[in-house]
Amino acid sequence: MDKRYFSDKVVEWYQTRKRNLPWRDTQDPYKIWLSEIILQQTRVAQGLPYYLRFIEKFPTVQALAAASEQEVLRLWQGLGYYTRARNLHKCAKEVVARFQGVFPDNFQTLKTLPGIGDYTAAAIASFAFRESVAVVDGNVFRVLSRIFGIDTEINSPEGKKVFAALANELISAKKPDQHNQAIMEFGALYCTPGKPECPECTFIGTCFAAKNELQGVLPVKTKAKAARPRYFYYYVIRKGKSMLMKKRDQKDIWHGLYDFYVVEKVKPANPVKLMAQDPLLKKFNPDDVTVSKKYKHVLSHQIIHATFITLAEQKSQASGADGLKYYSSQKISDLPKPVLISRFLEDYQLL
């Protein structure tokens, strides 16, 4: 297929079929950057409300840089992959400190900022500054693999090089912003993973996968390792309407978020019996506890199986141990928390 033909056709399709999204009506690199970070590993329908809330609360990169990490994490709560939120905050601070609040206008310099890799740098550079550099995400992998018949594994080092090279050969020098938006939108709406809209596809006569009925085979991807199960036993220690919580500061999931005192096991255990083995929990009466239903929380490489055990303070001095501190219901509502913790609090009407 002629490379110019591909770009012209996909842009033509985009101009009549694209969704009306707020970050497409601007060349402001701050808004484009914010949307791209939010939409990493997040569907548009889920990410759009977060984007609007962030823009409302932090209308400029200077406003975001001046915020506290806790404010940023609280606003991010529910999106997951919290490293993105911390890098978002770090990046804003660096743009203000290094570039006086003005985003760099080129791909190479953008890549030097925290949390900005090849994909995000290409998106900002092409959408905001019309630099002719291709974006390569899951949608682009899928479209190129099917149309051009590429069976190199998309998550292999070789595959990433092959697809990046092809994407950069195909990109329009005159309209790199529209080209990049178009190919991603085409993959999101038409050339989808499960049921691509082949009968209505503008490339139906030239697509390798459609000709050879390989839509279910392409793109090729190495299977990920099985998710690791983890068993969390959360002990919800209450004093009146306040609850004991702590900030997670270890190098693990949910860094910087707040949760309850937890005992982790590699396999299911009896939560009441665990109390007798724990130096803090053994001070409590094991007969005076309430055990929640079981919760399952799926992460990218882990599956959290959680149980919440509620108990009263009695005479023990639990506060201060392991960074634990009592917080009122109102304060807990304002703290950044994992979705799992919020689900429990809502289910048992503790806020």
N, C-alpha and C positions, 0 to 999 in steps of 0.2 A: 504494500500500500504506500502511495506517495505520502511523505511526511506532512507536506503542506495541506494535502487533502484532509488528513486526520484532524489537524488543528482547526481548519476552517469548518469542518462538519460538526465537531464537538462544541465549538463556540456558537455556531448557528443553532444547535439544539438548545444550548444553555440560555440563549437570549429569549427564547420563547417558553422554556419550561422551568426556569430557576425559581426557587422559593424566595419569598420576600423576607430577608433576614436583616436585622439592624446593622450588623457589622459589614454588610455589603454596600451600604449607603454612605460610606466614609472612606477616606484615605488617611485618617488619623492612625498612626502606627500604634499608639497606646491602646485604642479600642480594638484594633486588629489583633495585637499581641494578646490582650486579655481574652478575647474570644477563642483564640487558638489554644491557649493554655487550658481554658475551661473545657473545650471540646475534645481534648486528648482523652481517649478512652471513655468518652461520655457522648451519649446520643444528643442530637440537637434539641429534641423536645425536653429532655431533662436539663440540658445546660442553659437554655435560653433564659429561664427565670433567674438563674444565678448571675448570668451576664448583666441583666437589667438591674439586679440588686447591687452588684459591684459598681456599675456605672453611676447609679444614684448616690451611693455612699462615698465612693472614691472617684469623682469625675475626672481627675487628672492623675498622672503618675506621681506628682508631688504629694497629693492627698493620700495615695496608697502608701508611699514611702514613709509618711509621717504617722501612719497607724501603728498600733501595737500588734505583735504577732497573734495575741489572743483574739483581737478584733477580726483579723483576717481569717483565722481558723474557724471562728464562730460563724462567720458569713459563708465559709466554704463547707460547713458541716453538711454531710449527706452526699457529697460528690465522691468521697473516697480518694485513694491515692494522695494522701495529705502532703507528701513530699512536693507535689505540684504547688500547693498553697504556700509552703515555706519558701520554695524557689521563686514564686511569684513576688513575694514580699522582698526577698533578697535582691531580685532583679530590679524592682522599682527603686530600691535604695541606691543601687549601683548606677542606674540611669541618671538619678539626681546627682550623685556624688561625682561620677566620671564625666558625664555629658551634659551637666546643667539642666537636666530634665528633658533633653531632646534625644529621642531614639536615634541610633546610628542609621544611616541611609543605605547600608550595603550588607550583603550576605555575610561576608567574612567577619566584619566587626560585630555584627549581631550575634554571631556564634560564640563570642567571648563572654557573653552575659550569662548569669546563672539560669539554668533551666531551659535555655534556648539551644536546641540541637539543629541539625541540618533541615529538618522539616519545618520547624517554626521559623527559623531564620529565612528560609526560602519563601514562606507564606508572607511574612512581613515585608521582605525586600521586594517581592513581586506585586503584592496588593497595594502597598503604600507608596512604593518608589518606582514601580514598573521595571525592576531589574529582571533581566531574562534568565531566571534560574528556576528550575522545576521543583515542585513539591512532590514528594513521594510518600504517600500514606497507604493504608490498607485498601482504600477505594482505588487508588492509582495502580497498585499492584494487580488488583483484580481485573481492571479494565484492560491494562496492557497485556497481561498474561493471556486473557481470553482472545482479544482481537488479534494479537500478533503470534499467538501459539507458543508462548514461552513456558517451558516446564521446569525451569530452574527453581529450586525451593526458595520461596520469598523471604524466609527467615534465616537463610544461610548467608555468610559473608559474601560468597560469590553472587548469590541472587540479588543482594542489595546493590552490588556494583553494576550488575547487568541491567537492572531496572532503572537505576539512577542515570546510567549512560543513555539508555533509550529515551527516558523522559526528557532529558536535556537536549537530545537531538530533535525531538518532536515539538518542543515549546516554540511558540510564536515569538519572534523578536519584536514585533510591533505591538502585540496585545498579550504580553505574558501574564498580566493580572487576570484577564478574562479566560485565557487558556487554562490556567491552574484552577480557577474556580470551576470552570466547566467540567474538567475531567473528574474532579472530586465529586461534584454534584451528580454527574452521570453515573458514577459508581454507587453513590448513596441512594439514588432514586430508581435507576433502570438496571444497571449491571450489578444487581444485588447478590449476596452470597447464596441465598436459598432458591428464590424463584426470579431469575432475571426476566425482564420484559422483552424477550427476544422478538416476538412477532412485530412489535412496534419500534424496534431498534433501528436507528439511522445507519448502523453498520451491519445490518442483517446479511447483506450480500457479500461482505468482505471479511466478516469475523471468523477466525480460524475455529474457535470453540463451537460456534453455531453450525458451521459447515460439517464439523466432525462429531457433533453431539458430545462435546467434552465440557459443557458448562459445569457439570458436577465434579469434574476432575481438576480443572484449572481454577484458580492457581494452586500450585502444589506447596504444601507447608509441612514441615516436620512437626510431628505431634509433641505437644508439651508434656512435661512430666506430670504424673498424677498429683493432685493437690494433697498437701500434708494435713492430716487431722490434728487439731489441738483441742484440749478439754479445759475450759476455764470454769472455775467455781468462784463466783463473785459473792463476797460476804458484805451485805448491805447493813452496816452498823448505824443504828438510828438513836438520836437523842431528841425527843420531842418531834418537831417537824424538820429537824436538821439531819443531814446524812454525812457520813465520813467518806471523803473522796481524796484522790491524789492526782497529781499531774504525771503523766507517763514521760519519763526522761531517758529511759534506756533505749539502746539502738534496736528497736523492734517496731512492729506495726503501731500506728496511732501515736507516734511521737508528738508530744506537745498537747495531747488531748487529755481529758480527765475521765477517770473511771474509779471503780470501787476497789477495795482490798481483794486481791485475787490469788487463788492457789491454782497453779496449772499442773495438769497431769498428762501423761502420754497415752493414757487409756481411761475409760470411764471409771469413776470411783464413787464411793458413798460420801456425800458432802457433809453429813453429820459426823461420821467417823473421822473425817479429815481434821475436824476441829481439835480433837484430842492430840493430834500430832503437831499442831502449829503453836508456837510460843505466844502469839497474840490471841488466837481464837480459843485456846484451851481455858482462858479465863471466863468464858461465857457458858451459860447453861445450855447444853445441847438439847434439852427437852423443850426449850422455849424458842423455837425457830420456825420460820415459814419458808418452805421450799417452792420456788417458782416452777412453771412449766419449763421444758427444755427449749432452747433457742439454737437455731442453726444460722450461721452468718458466713456466706461464701466470699472469699477474697480471691485474687488472681492465682495464688499458689498455695493457699491455705483454706481450710474449712474450720471455722471456730464453732465448737459445740459448747454452749454456755448454760449454766444454771445459776440462778440468783437465790441466795439464802439470806433472808432478812432476820435480824436479831436486834434486841434492845441493848443499850449501853450498860445498864446495871451499875456496878461499882468499879468496873475496870477503867483504866486510863489509856484508851486506845489512841486518842488524838496525839499527834506528834510522831508516832511510830511510822517508819517507812514513808515519811513525807505526808502522812494523812492529816486531814484537817476537816473540821465540821463546816458545812456550807448550808445556808438556808435554802428552801425550795426556790425562792426567787433568784438567788445567786446561782444555783445549779442550772436553772433555766437559761441563764446568760453564759454559762461556761461552754467552751467548745468540747463536744463529746462524740465518741464513736456512735454511729447509727444504732448499733446493738444496744448501747446503754439507753439511748433515747427511746427505743422500742419498749424496753422493760419499764421505764418510768411512765410511759404513756399507758401501757397495758394495765399497770397496777395503780394508775391514777395517783402517782406520787408527786406530781408537780401541780 
